[in-house]
């Protein structure tokens, strides 16, 4: 009899075949719980253990593991990756012309601890020499008043200047009004499309991001797949079974995306984008496994240490249970 496991994840194209049942992990009856709100998945998984397996914030998983919280194990499957240079938005009247001009500013962020923000700060400090010590970080939801979520990440090892947005206005509105100088993180503000004073810090972000991969092989990882430790310890084989199924589902998504007979997505320049994927990434822009993602994972661990989430860097291989070979 198959082992029934619940799996909470966003409804990504690379997960479609698992959701439909076209791909099934061997020996597992997978109950796919599609939730297009990552913060909800994370809060429910870490707060109440609502799922057997789930998409999980990579930075929060690493921070929890480093602090001794071993409730979960991870497999090197990455439902969400995203370059972030295109997500730096500024108010053009704030006098910000270059990354260094962000020093000492008020910068909005959904959550200081979110992985997207870790990557953004890592890029600023490591690649552009930005001193972030004087920044005041304003936490809040991007498109509404209030908070973005209730993370269970361990406290920072060294405090940062973090304040809550208690204005009743969204971060998007504050950016347009000049209440904050910049905004970074996981979501673009609606005011980028509607307000003339909200612009990107990196207008040529696509070229910057391609250069990051070409020179350093970094494609920022946002989320990984976590399994409750007690479930994995009772049946260690499920890690390999799940990994193989995730690989098969992703392969189908890539195959369908490349179907040139009729475009699957509303992307008019998809054909040229696919050519660019082949040229930049060698055909697969979304590899799973530790080795092809080693430079990215090592950068993330380094940023977490530099930003005082963890005391010491850890070998990236130690973050995952065996699934390959």
matplotlib code that plots the C-alpha trace (Angstrom):
import matplotlib.pyplot as plt

x = [0.0, 1.3, 2.3, 0.0, 1.8, 0.5, 2.6, 2.0, 3.4, 2.7, 1.0, 4.2, 4.5, 7.3, 4.8, 1.9, 2.4, 2.6, -0.6, -2.5, -1.1, 0.6, 3.7, 3.5, 6.4, 7.0, 5.4, 3.7, 0.2, 0.8, -1.9, -0.9, -2.1, -1.7, -1.4, -0.2, 0.9, 4.3, 4.2, 1.0, 2.7, 5.8, 3.8, 1.5, 4.4, 6.7, 3.9, 1.7, 3.4, 0.3, 1.9, 4.1, 6.2, 6.2, 7.9, 9.8, 11.9, 15.5, 16.9, 14.5, 15.3, 19.0, 18.7, 16.5, 18.9, 21.9, 20.2, 19.5, 15.9, 15.8, 12.1, 12.6, 15.0, 15.4, 15.9, 17.7, 14.6, 14.0, 10.4, 11.2, 14.3, 14.4, 16.9, 16.3, 18.1, 14.8, 13.1, 15.1, 12.6, 13.4, 11.6, 13.4, 13.1, 15.1, 18.5, 19.4, 21.5, 23.6, 23.5, 25.9, 23.2, 21.1, 23.4, 21.6, 18.2, 14.7, 14.1, 10.9, 10.9, 8.1, 10.2, 13.8, 14.3, 12.8, 15.1, 14.6, 15.7, 18.8, 19.8, 19.2, 21.3, 24.0, 24.2, 24.4, 27.1, 29.2, 29.0, 28.5, 30.2, 27.1, 27.4, 24.0, 24.6, 22.8, 19.8, 16.4, 14.3, 10.6, 8.7, 5.2, 2.9, 3.6, 0.1, -1.9, -1.4, -0.1, 2.4, 3.5, 3.4, 4.4, 7.7, 9.2, 12.8, 15.2, 16.2, 19.1, 22.5, 23.1, 20.1, 19.3, 17.4, 14.0, 10.7, 7.2, 5.1, 2.2, 1.0, -1.9, -0.5, 1.1, 4.8, 3.9, 2.1, 4.8, 7.4, 5.3, 4.8, 8.4, 7.7, 10.4, 13.3, 13.4, 11.8, 13.3, 12.3, 10.0, 7.4, 7.3, 5.0, 2.0, 3.2, 6.0, 3.4, 1.1, 3.3, 6.0, 8.2, 8.7, 11.4, 13.9, 17.4, 18.8, 17.1, 19.3, 18.6, 18.3, 21.8, 23.1, 21.4, 22.7, 26.2, 25.8, 25.2, 27.9, 30.6, 29.6, 27.0, 24.4, 20.7, 19.2, 17.3, 14.3, 12.6, 13.5, 11.4, 11.3, 10.0, 9.1, 12.0, 10.0, 8.4, 11.7, 13.4, 10.5, 10.8, 14.1, 13.4, 10.8, 13.5, 14.7, 11.2, 10.1, 13.3, 12.9, 9.2, 10.1, 12.7, 10.3, 7.6, 10.1, 11.3, 7.7, 7.3, 10.5, 9.4, 6.0, 7.4, 9.6, 6.6, 6.9, 3.7, 1.5, 2.9, 1.8, 2.4, 1.3, 4.9, 5.2, 9.0, 9.1, 11.0, 13.9, 13.8, 14.3, 17.2, 18.7, 18.1, 20.1, 22.9, 23.1, 22.1, 23.0, 19.4, 18.1, 17.6, 16.3, 18.5, 17.9, 20.6, 23.4, 26.2, 24.7, 23.5, 26.7, 27.8, 24.3, 23.9, 27.3, 26.5, 23.3, 25.0, 27.7, 25.1, 23.2, 26.4, 27.4, 23.9, 24.0, 21.3, 23.8, 27.0, 29.1, 28.9, 28.1, 28.9, 26.0, 26.0, 25.0, 21.8, 20.2, 19.5, 20.9, 18.8, 21.2, 23.4]
y = [0.0, 3.5, 5.9, 8.9, 12.2, 15.8, 18.2, 22.0, 24.0, 26.8, 25.9, 26.2, 24.8, 22.4, 20.9, 20.6, 16.9, 16.1, 18.0, 16.3, 12.8, 12.4, 11.9, 10.0, 9.3, 5.6, 4.1, 7.4, 8.6, 12.4, 14.8, 17.9, 21.0, 24.0, 27.3, 30.4, 32.2, 31.0, 32.8, 31.0, 27.6, 28.5, 29.8, 26.8, 24.3, 25.9, 27.0, 23.9, 21.2, 21.3, 19.3, 16.2, 17.8, 21.4, 24.1, 26.1, 29.3, 28.3, 31.0, 30.1, 26.4, 27.1, 29.4, 26.9, 24.1, 26.1, 27.1, 23.4, 23.3, 19.9, 19.4, 19.1, 17.7, 19.0, 17.6, 19.6, 20.5, 24.2, 25.2, 28.9, 30.6, 34.3, 36.9, 40.0, 42.9, 43.8, 44.0, 47.0, 49.9, 53.5, 56.8, 58.8, 62.0, 60.5, 61.2, 57.6, 57.1, 54.0, 51.2, 53.1, 55.8, 53.4, 53.8, 55.3, 55.2, 54.0, 50.9, 48.9, 45.1, 42.6, 40.8, 41.4, 37.6, 36.6, 34.9, 37.5, 40.2, 38.2, 37.9, 41.6, 42.7, 40.2, 41.6, 45.1, 44.4, 41.9, 43.2, 46.9, 47.6, 49.1, 49.6, 48.5, 49.2, 52.6, 51.5, 51.6, 48.6, 49.2, 45.9, 45.5, 44.2, 45.6, 46.1, 46.6, 48.0, 45.7, 42.8, 40.4, 37.3, 35.6, 33.8, 31.4, 32.1, 32.3, 35.8, 37.5, 37.0, 40.8, 43.2, 45.2, 48.5, 47.1, 49.0, 48.0, 49.9, 51.1, 53.9, 52.0, 52.5, 49.9, 49.9, 50.5, 53.7, 54.8, 54.4, 56.5, 59.2, 59.3, 57.8, 55.3, 55.8, 52.3, 48.9, 45.5, 41.9, 39.3, 41.4, 44.3, 47.2, 48.1, 51.7, 50.7, 50.5, 53.4, 56.1, 58.1, 58.5, 54.8, 53.3, 50.5, 51.0, 48.7, 49.6, 47.0, 44.3, 41.5, 42.0, 42.3, 39.1, 37.2, 38.4, 37.1, 33.6, 33.7, 34.9, 33.2, 30.6, 32.1, 31.7, 32.7, 30.0, 31.1, 27.9, 24.3, 21.2, 20.1, 16.9, 16.4, 14.7, 12.0, 11.0, 10.8, 8.9, 6.3, 5.9, 7.3, 6.0, 8.7, 11.4, 9.6, 8.8, 12.4, 13.7, 11.5, 12.6, 16.2, 15.8, 14.0, 16.7, 19.4, 17.6, 17.5, 21.2, 22.1, 19.8, 21.5, 25.0, 24.2, 23.1, 25.5, 24.4, 26.5, 28.7, 27.5, 30.8, 34.4, 35.4, 36.8, 36.4, 33.0, 31.4, 33.9, 33.5, 29.8, 30.4, 32.7, 30.0, 27.5, 30.1, 31.2, 28.1, 25.3, 24.2, 23.7, 26.9, 25.1, 22.2, 20.3, 18.6, 20.1, 20.1, 22.3, 24.7, 24.7, 28.3, 29.6, 27.7, 28.7, 32.3, 32.1, 30.5, 33.2, 36.0, 34.4, 34.4, 38.0, 39.2, 37.5, 34.9, 32.1, 32.0, 30.0, 29.0, 25.3, 22.9, 23.0, 19.2, 19.0, 20.8, 17.9, 14.3, 11.9, 11.6, 10.9, 8.1]
z = [0.0, -0.9, 1.8, 1.8, 2.2, 2.0, 0.0, 0.0, -2.8, -5.2, -8.5, -10.5, -14.0, -12.8, -10.3, -12.7, -13.5, -9.8, -9.1, -12.0, -11.1, -14.4, -12.4, -9.2, -6.7, -6.4, -3.3, -2.3, -2.6, -2.9, -1.8, -3.6, -1.7, -4.1, -2.3, -4.3, -1.1, 0.0, 3.3, 4.2, 3.4, 5.5, 8.5, 8.6, 8.1, 10.7, 13.1, 13.3, 11.1, 8.8, 6.0, 5.7, 3.0, 1.8, -0.1, 2.5, 2.7, 2.2, 4.5, 7.3, 6.9, 7.1, 10.1, 11.9, 11.2, 12.3, 15.6, 16.5, 15.4, 13.5, 12.9, 9.1, 6.6, 3.1, -0.4, -3.1, -5.0, -5.5, -6.4, -6.5, -7.9, -8.9, -9.8, -7.7, -9.4, -11.1, -7.7, -6.4, -6.7, -5.7, -5.5, -8.2, -6.1, -3.3, -4.9, -5.5, -8.6, -7.7, -5.1, -2.8, -2.4, -0.4, 2.6, 5.5, 3.8, 4.8, 2.8, 2.7, 2.8, 3.4, 6.0, 6.8, 7.2, 3.9, 1.4, -1.3, 1.1, 2.1, -1.6, -2.2, 0.7, -0.2, -3.7, -2.3, 0.2, -1.7, -5.3, -4.8, -1.5, 0.2, 3.9, 5.2, 8.9, 8.8, 6.9, 8.6, 7.4, 7.3, 7.4, 6.0, 3.3, -0.2, -1.4, 1.9, 5.3, 8.1, 8.2, 5.5, 7.7, 11.0, 10.4, 12.9, 12.0, 15.0, 16.2, 14.5, 16.2, 15.9, 15.8, 12.7, 12.6, 11.8, 12.3, 11.5, 9.0, 11.2, 9.0, 7.6, 4.1, 2.0, 1.2, -2.4, -1.4, 0.9, -1.8, -4.2, -1.5, -0.4, 3.0, 2.2, -0.2, -1.7, -1.6, -2.2, -1.7, -3.1, -4.8, -7.2, -6.0, -8.0, -8.0, -10.3, -13.0, -11.9, -10.4, -12.4, -9.3, -8.7, -10.9, -10.9, -9.4, -12.1, -15.4, -17.2, -14.6, -17.2, -18.4, -14.8, -13.8, -16.9, -16.1, -12.5, -13.8, -16.5, -14.1, -10.8, -11.7, -9.3, -9.9, -6.5, -4.7, -2.8, -1.6, -1.1, -0.3, 3.4, 4.9, 8.6, 10.2, 11.9, 8.6, 6.8, 9.6, 9.6, 5.8, 4.5, 1.0, 0.4, -0.1, -3.3, -4.5, -4.1, -5.7, -8.8, -9.2, -8.9, -11.6, -13.9, -13.4, -14.2, -17.3, -18.6, -17.9, -19.8, -22.7, -22.9, -22.7, -25.7, -27.8, -30.7, -32.4, -30.1, -27.4, -24.0, -22.2, -23.0, -23.7, -27.2, -27.3, -25.7, -28.6, -28.3, -24.5, -24.9, -27.2, -24.5, -21.9, -24.0, -24.5, -20.8, -18.9, -21.3, -21.7, -18.2, -16.2, -13.2, -12.2, -9.0, -6.9, -4.8, -7.3, -10.1, -7.4, -5.3, -6.1, -5.4, -2.1, -0.9, -1.6, 0.3, 3.3, 3.2, 3.1, 6.0, 8.0, 7.0, 7.9, 11.3, 10.7, 11.5, 13.5, 11.1, 7.5, 7.0, 4.2, 1.8, 1.4, 5.1, 4.4, 2.5, 3.0, 0.3, -2.8, -5.7, -6.8]

ax = plt.figure().add_subplot(projection="3d")
ax.plot(x, y, z, "-o")
ax.set_aspect("equal")
plt.show()
